[in-house]
Amino acid sequence: MSRTERLKEITNILHIKKRISVHDLEQQTFSSTSTLRRDLIFLEEQGFLKRKHGEVILNTFNTVELSHHIRESEQRQEKKIIAKLAKDFVGPGMCIYLDSSTTVYELCPYLVGIDNLIIFTNGLNTAQALSTLANPTMKIFITGGEVKHHSASVVNHNIENSILDHFRIDLAFCSARGIDEEFVYEVSFSQALAKKSIIDRSKETILLIDHSKFYQSGFFKINNLAQYKTIISDKLPDEKLLDAANKEGIEWVGEE
């Protein structure tokens, strides 16, 4: 099992158990004591868990933004489905914004085939992927600000005097940690603030969110549903969520 797979397994177990002994966790992940210790230290540094008296305890405050490395492995196939559906909303010559999420990151291979795009992003991995794939007609800008540890993103707490002030964003692609009938949520205040500021200045915003985020909440509200033009997911939600979106005139796209 790779380190990414182990970390994903640990986070899954803790989301279910909330509290577990280190010994039991060793057995369930088939890890050695030293290997598990390194993984737990890494997750504790991110604030995901606490180690106490031979136990591992999930951080119950839902404000932890997992590293890009871990998030990249979550719901990978679902994210690819979402990106394939989302690509049809982008046309030549558009100015678009891509957030730093691993869901939006999956759009990169599709965008390379579209000419004359102007792309803004706060995602370090997204900017690198686009520059490596290299469509010569594409202009790529990365927003300035603070580089967040582990998350591979840049957040700007003062959006004033931004380079974005000189462009009109036709379309913003954003993801989130959760959605319910009223709001879209994030677990990080800085990420929520960064996304809200982009949504407020974009002509239209498309939310990309996989089904595991349905009815999940975070500590911070990004916006209410009315701020989104379209929601794209790997599968359609239940009638309750669909009705809430329909009332706001939102198109919800997903596989049946």
Residue pairs with C-beta under 8 A, 6 or more apart in sequence:
1 9
1 29
1 30
3 39
4 69
4 70
4 72
4 73
5 73
6 29
6 31
6 35
6 39
7 39
7 42
7 43
7 69
7 70
8 70
8 73
8 74
9 28
9 29
10 25
10 29
10 39
10 40
10 43
11 43
11 48
11 66
11 70
13 20
13 25
13 28
13 29
14 20
14 48
14 49
14 56
14 58
15 58
17 58
18 57
18 58
18 60
19 55
19 56
19 57
19 58
20 28
20 55
20 56
21 54
21 55
21 56
22 33
22 36
22 40
22 51
22 54
22 55
22 56
23 54
25 31
25 36
25 56
26 32
26 33
26 36
29 36
31 39
40 49
40 51
40 56
43 49
44 50
44 51
46 64
46 65
46 66
46 67
46 150
47 59
47 63
47 64
48 58
48 59
48 64
48 66
49 56
49 57
49 58
49 59
50 56
50 57
50 59
51 57
61 219
62 187
62 217
62 218
62 219
63 187
63 188
63 189
63 218
63 219
63 220
64 187
65 148
65 150
65 151
65 186
65 187
65 188
65 191
66 150
67 150
67 151
67 152
68 100
68 102
68 125
68 150
68 151
68 152
68 153
69 150
71 101
71 102
72 102
72 105
74 102
74 212
75 210
75 212
75 234
77 234
78 210
78 211
78 212
78 234
79 102
79 103
79 105
79 106
79 208
79 210
79 234
80 106
81 234
81 255
82 103
82 106
82 208
82 209
82 210
82 232
82 233
82 234
83 103
83 104
83 106
83 107
83 110
83 208
84 110
85 232
85 253
85 254
85 255
86 107
86 110
86 173
86 206
86 208
86 232
87 107
87 110
87 111
89 171
89 206
89 230
90 96
90 110
90 111
90 114
90 117
90 171
91 114
92 114
92 115
92 116
92 117
93 115
93 116
93 117
94 117
94 118
94 170
94 171
95 117
95 118
95 119
95 120
95 167
95 168
95 169
95 170
95 171
96 117
96 118
96 119
96 120
96 169
96 170
96 171
96 172
96 173
97 119
97 120
97 121
97 169
97 171
97 172
97 173
97 174
97 198
97 202
98 104
98 105
98 107
98 119
98 120
98 121
98 123
98 126
98 173
99 121
99 122
99 123
99 153
99 172
99 173
99 174
99 175
99 194
99 195
99 198
100 121
100 122
100 123
100 124
100 125
100 126
100 151
100 152
100 153
100 154
100 191
101 123
101 174
101 175
101 208
102 175
103 175
103 208
103 209
103 210
104 123
104 126
104 173
104 174
104 175
104 208
105 123
105 125
105 126
105 129
107 173
108 126
108 129
108 130
108 133
109 133
111 117
111 119
111 130
111 135
111 138
112 130
112 133
112 134
112 135
112 138
113 135
114 135
115 135
115 137
115 138
116 137
116 138
117 135
117 137
117 138
117 139
118 138
118 139
118 141
118 167
119 130
119 138
119 139
119 140
119 141
120 141
120 142
120 143
120 163
120 164
120 167
120 169
121 127
121 130
121 140
121 141
121 142
121 143
122 142
122 143
122 145
122 153
122 154
122 155
122 156
122 194
123 152
123 153
123 154
124 142
124 147
124 152
124 153
124 154
125 152
127 140
127 142
130 138
130 140
131 140
141 163
142 154
143 154
143 156
143 162
143 163
143 164
144 154
144 156
144 162
144 163
145 154
145 155
145 156
145 157
145 194
146 154
146 155
146 156
146 157
146 190
147 153
147 154
148 154
148 155
148 188
148 190
148 191
151 188
151 191
153 191
153 194
155 190
155 191
155 193
155 194
156 162
156 194
156 197
157 190
157 193
159 197
164 198
164 201
168 203
169 198
169 201
169 202
169 203
170 202
170 203
170 204
171 202
171 203
171 204
171 205
171 206
172 198
172 199
172 202
172 204
172 205
172 206
173 205
173 206
173 208
174 195
174 198
174 199
174 205
174 206
174 207
174 208
174 222
175 207
175 208
175 209
176 184
176 185
176 186
176 195
176 207
176 209
176 213
176 218
176 222
177 185
177 186
177 187
177 213
177 216
177 218
178 184
178 185
178 213
178 214
178 215
178 216
178 217
178 218
179 185
179 207
179 209
179 213
179 214
179 215
179 216
179 225
179 231
179 241
180 215
180 217
180 241
181 225
181 240
181 241
181 243
181 244
182 224
182 225
182 244
183 217
183 221
183 222
183 223
183 224
183 225
184 207
184 209
184 221
184 222
184 223
184 224
184 225
184 227
184 228
185 192
185 216
185 217
185 218
185 219
185 220
185 221
185 222
186 192
186 195
186 218
186 219
186 220
186 222
187 218
187 219
187 220
188 220
189 219
189 220
192 218
192 220
192 221
192 222
195 222
195 223
196 222
196 223
198 205
199 205
199 222
199 223
199 227
199 228
204 229
204 230
205 227
205 228
205 229
206 228
206 229
206 230
206 231
206 232
207 228
207 230
207 231
207 232
208 232
208 233
209 231
209 232
209 233
210 233
210 234
211 233
211 234
211 235
211 237
214 233
214 237
214 238
214 241
215 241
225 244
225 245
225 248
225 250
226 248
226 250
228 248
228 250
229 250
229 251
230 250
230 251
230 252
230 253
231 245
231 250
231 251
231 252
231 253
232 252
232 253
232 254
233 252
233 253
233 254
234 254
234 255
235 254
235 255
235 256
236 242
236 252
236 254
236 255
236 256
237 252
237 254
241 252
242 252
245 251
245 252
246 252
